[in-house]
Amino acid sequence: MLEEQLRAKIAEHLELIKYSPKALREASERSTAFLVMVAILADEKRSCEEDKVKLSTIVSASYAQAWSRVTAPQVTEKKILVENDPHYSDLREALEQCEAKISWLKTHMDIFMNGHITYRQLSKE
């Protein structure tokens, strides 16, 4: 799913969490919608986790390549130069963004799971 579509879908479902008399009447449907959203986010999270594994490998390889290219008299200086390598830095940033997205997805999965449980309970009353 495209990032924009995912964000729009999340925003739409966050609006459904708000409690109102209408929400009480739609409790069963909202409960189902939240559970479906959790499934969508879980699929997106799995995809991100696969990307993270690939990126981790690429980052490690990039670090090793940069290490072999850099010449410095001391290990500390060599590490600093490797960390400043633009290619390595870009890959490391991509990995960190991937990790941040996984965390963001987990947070919203928790929110929607709680919404599912809440509205499921309301639908039984």
C-alpha positions as CSV (number, residue, x, y, z in Angstrom):
1,M,0.0,0.0,0.0
2,L,1.3,3.5,-0.8
3,E,2.4,5.6,2.1
4,E,-0.2,8.3,1.4
5,Q,-3.0,5.8,1.2
6,L,-1.9,4.1,4.4
7,R,-1.8,7.5,6.2
8,A,-5.2,8.4,4.9
9,K,-6.7,5.1,6.0
10,I,-5.2,5.5,9.5
11,A,-6.5,9.0,9.8
12,E,-10.0,7.8,8.7
13,H,-10.0,5.1,11.3
14,L,-8.6,7.3,14.0
15,E,-11.8,9.4,13.5
16,L,-13.9,6.3,14.1
17,I,-12.5,5.8,17.6
18,K,-14.3,8.9,18.9
19,Y,-17.3,7.9,21.0
20,S,-20.8,9.3,20.2
21,P,-24.4,8.0,20.1
22,K,-23.8,7.2,16.4
23,A,-20.7,5.2,17.3
24,L,-22.7,3.2,19.8
25,R,-25.2,2.3,17.1
26,E,-22.3,1.3,14.8
27,A,-20.3,-0.5,17.4
28,S,-20.2,-3.9,15.7
29,E,-19.2,-2.4,12.3
30,R,-16.6,-0.2,13.9
31,S,-15.2,-3.2,15.8
32,T,-14.9,-5.1,12.5
33,A,-13.3,-2.1,10.8
34,F,-10.7,-1.8,13.5
35,L,-9.8,-5.5,13.3
36,V,-9.5,-5.2,9.5
37,M,-7.2,-2.2,9.9
38,V,-5.0,-4.2,12.3
39,A,-4.7,-6.8,9.7
40,I,-3.7,-4.2,7.0
41,L,-1.1,-2.7,9.3
42,A,0.3,-6.2,10.2
43,D,0.8,-6.9,6.6
44,E,2.5,-3.5,6.1
45,K,4.7,-4.2,9.2
46,R,5.7,-7.6,7.8
47,S,6.7,-6.0,4.6
48,C,8.8,-3.3,6.5
49,E,10.4,-6.0,8.6
50,E,11.5,-7.8,5.4
51,D,12.9,-4.6,4.1
52,K,14.7,-4.0,7.4
53,V,16.5,-7.4,7.1
54,K,17.6,-6.6,3.6
55,L,18.7,-3.1,4.6
56,S,20.7,-4.4,7.6
57,T,22.7,-6.7,5.3
58,I,23.3,-3.9,2.8
59,V,24.3,-1.5,5.6
60,S,26.8,-4.0,7.0
61,A,28.3,-4.6,3.5
62,S,28.5,-0.9,2.9
63,Y,30.3,-0.4,6.2
64,A,32.8,-3.1,5.3
65,Q,33.4,-1.6,1.8
66,A,33.9,1.8,3.3
67,W,36.3,0.4,5.9
68,S,38.4,-1.2,3.2
69,R,38.6,2.0,1.2
70,V,39.5,4.4,4.1
71,T,43.1,4.8,5.1
72,A,43.8,6.3,8.5
73,P,46.5,5.7,11.0
74,Q,44.2,5.0,14.0
75,V,41.1,2.8,14.3
76,T,39.1,5.6,15.9
77,E,39.8,8.0,13.0
78,K,39.0,5.2,10.5
79,K,35.6,4.6,12.2
80,I,34.8,8.3,12.0
81,L,35.7,8.5,8.3
82,V,33.6,5.4,7.6
83,E,30.6,6.8,9.5
84,N,30.9,9.9,7.4
85,D,30.9,8.0,4.1
86,P,27.9,9.4,2.2
87,H,26.7,6.0,0.8
88,Y,26.9,4.3,4.2
89,S,25.2,7.3,5.8
90,D,22.3,7.2,3.3
91,L,21.8,3.5,3.9
92,R,22.0,3.8,7.6
93,E,19.4,6.6,7.5
94,A,17.1,4.4,5.3
95,L,17.4,1.6,7.9
96,E,16.6,3.9,10.8
97,Q,13.5,5.2,8.8
98,C,12.4,1.6,8.3
99,E,12.8,0.9,12.0
100,A,10.8,4.1,12.9
101,K,8.0,3.1,10.5
102,I,7.8,-0.4,12.1
103,S,7.5,1.3,15.5
104,W,4.8,3.7,14.1
105,L,2.9,0.8,12.7
106,K,3.0,-1.1,16.0
107,T,1.7,1.9,17.8
108,H,-1.3,2.2,15.5
109,M,-1.9,-1.6,15.6
110,D,-2.2,-1.3,19.4
111,I,-4.6,1.7,19.1
112,F,-6.8,-0.1,16.6
113,M,-6.8,-3.4,18.5
114,N,-7.9,-1.4,21.6
115,G,-10.6,0.2,19.5
116,H,-11.7,-3.2,18.3
117,I,-11.9,-4.5,21.8
118,T,-13.8,-1.5,23.1
119,Y,-16.3,-1.4,20.3
120,R,-16.7,-5.2,20.4
121,Q,-17.7,-4.8,24.1
122,L,-20.0,-2.0,23.3
123,S,-21.8,-4.0,20.6
124,K,-22.5,-6.7,23.2
125,E,-24.3,-4.3,25.6
